[in-house]
Amino acid sequence: MGTSRNVERRTILKAAGATAATLGLAATTGCGGDGGTSSDGTVTLRYAWWGGEPRTIAMKKAIALFEKKYPKIKIKPEFTDYQAFWEKFQTQASGGNPPDVFQNAVGFLRKYDKRGVLLDLKAQADAGNLSLDNFRNGVLANGQVEGKQLGIPVGANTMALVIDLKAFEKAGVEAKMGWTWDEYFDALQTIQDKLKIAGDTGYHGIMYLYDLYLRQNGKAFFTDSDLGFTEDDLTQWWTDAYKRVKSGLVTDPKKIEQVQPKSGLSAGLAASEFTWDNFSIRYEGEGESDYGLAPIPTTDGKQTGQYLGSLMLSGFSGTKHPKEVAQFISFMVHDPEVGKIMGYDRGILATTEQYDAFQPTDANNKGVKAYEEEVAKAGVLGKITPHPSGADVIEAAFLRIGGEVSQGKTKPADAAKALFSEAKAAFAG
């Protein structure tokens, strides 16, 4: 799961002027992530995550269930929005005081493993404190780095194309599995011609989408330690994107900025937008049309390059309570009642126990479930691309520089050169 402009926009809280205390980030004492042990042997674990109010409400309900089953383990929650979370975590990690348990993503595994921050949970699994069974579609591998289990997936998602169903129907175009990029852009041209709106809100800065395109062409965004494409590759990607902005096929980025934080799709500025499938719930709440999930365009008419991304839970290597950390993580990813509480807030539930326990009743979540099942049935899901240390910095740079290209501020070739320069620095950091 990425940090692109689409990341968690439906859940992020921007509480202007909020204090650390109101965001659940009151200063902690002690070191090594330890929340403390009371005189009666009760252990307190600090647990941190990012997200908005719905996630926090659900999380607190799940924590209450855990504390009822494990009365000798208390959980101290810490939560904020995505950007503030990682800024704070960086400081905590540098000071040797990160939370005992925290929400994590694949882009940060190698970075914090390199710094010795992450607990290898394999030993706790071997000791029987954590179950690694019953994870769906091979998603458990997302948390593995060089034989270590550094994260345990709580949910899975995959890239999708969200479309304005009314616009596509009115224009007489259809999105179908196996369509090519040429067919996709032809469909958008028809929409532009008939409806006088752009076809796409702006795909140029989404690192995970470019990764899919590269994978369709035998490459990938990352290797284990470097970028997996050339400056020429990226120059072509951004050159094509800029031409489509100039032609009106892709929305003018200035118009996108004017409607933020609302999506350009739900604002009616375009007919489609690439994002993670479980983020699609936001559009119904924001827009006046009907929205659905459509397949990723392909190069060869078959392979989409897709894989399952995931949010996951990790532990701090310096925690004084590794057993309790493992027990908490295991409960949060396997307990059926927790699955019912959390639903698809963090993606399709990762374990069979929780996946079977939660049966979505609303159209949005039903659509997400059907989409992922269709993608899995099509046999296009592959293994996730490696994310070297520094991947998070590079993703942010890709979004920023891609935006500069779309606005005509930077020429594609210069932008590609700048991205490679920033990537080199990020890998060395």
Phi, psi and omega in degrees: 000138194254181178248025180290180182299344181271352189294118168052026183295337180280349184238347186289133175262128175248080184275097184298128177075007181293140179278167178300324182293318182291338178267008180075024184241037178300147183301141178252159177245168181089183182219172175067022177078355187288122176279349176111162176232125182278174183295336180268009177090003178287131181260139175247127177249136172274130181232122185239144176209166172248160179144181183261190186299317180301319179295319182295318178299313180295319182298319181294326175294319179294320178298318179300321177297317180297314182295332176291321180282327181238077185297344179269005177235121178251143182249126177257110185280144172224127185210151179196191177276172189302308185295315180295326179302308186285332173296315180292318181297321178303316179293316180297316181296319179295328180268003179073024184225045175287168178297157177296320180227141181206153175291142186217171178215160189300330181292349183247355186297305182293325180302310185273341169293318178302329181267003177074023185273331191267138178280128173283110187277357181298320180297322179289327175294317179297330180277356178087013181266352183211130178267131175253019181268160168066031173272139189275144170051034175070016186291340180302329181296340179299333182264011184255136176223116175049050176083357179257145176260095187263348179211148178243114184298137175254338180202164181225147175213170179215158181294147179214169172251117176271128182239151171280106187299321181294320180294315180297319180293317182296326180278349179075029179246154185231137175262125183220154180303130177094000179292154184265168176299321178299318179293323178297309181292330173296319178297319179293325177296320178297318178298316179298317182294318186272325187252350179062034172232161178292159180274325186227146182282343180132095185266351194298332185256008183270102184303319185290331175288317178297326176300317179297317179299317178297317180297326176296337183249025173079013178237198176196162180294317181239153159255192179298333187220007186204182171280146184255022181215176184252167175299323179296320178302310184290323177302317179295317179302312183284331175296314179297319181296317181295321177301321182287329173294314182296327181279348182091359178290327174250139185300140173303121183301334177294325177291324177298316180298325183293332183261355181299147008278004176292148178286148175297330179291309181288343175277357178081016181276347180202173184255354181204160179203133177276134177197182175283142189301323183283353174278354189293343181298335184296328189292321179297324180286331184266325192258173181256356183257193174249142186231149180215169180262131180238158183293153173290133175298158185236167174269321186251007181085006180219299188279125179267345183081004187288158174207171176267122170270173180199149161274154183212169175251137177233162177243158178275131183298334182264009180299145177275358185227060182298325179297312181293324175302313181295319180296319179294314180298316181300317179298316185290337181257347183245332187296126183299322181294324176296321177300319179295322181290313186281329182056219183260022182305325181248022182109174177300132185304137194278333182253154181295326180300315183280324179299317181288330184285326182263117177246105184298142180246342180269158185296323183296308182292326175298320180294320178296315179298315181296321181296312182294324178293323178294317180296317179296318180295327180289347177073025183263352183287127177245189179280143182297144178292139177301149176239103180292167173301130184102357183299324180295321179293319181293321178299317178297320179294321180298317179296313183294311183291322176300323177295322178295322178296313184296333179269001179077013181280333182225134177290146183308316182294319178293323179295317179298318179298319179295320178298316180294324178293316179291325178295318178302317179293321181294320179294329182278344186284000000 
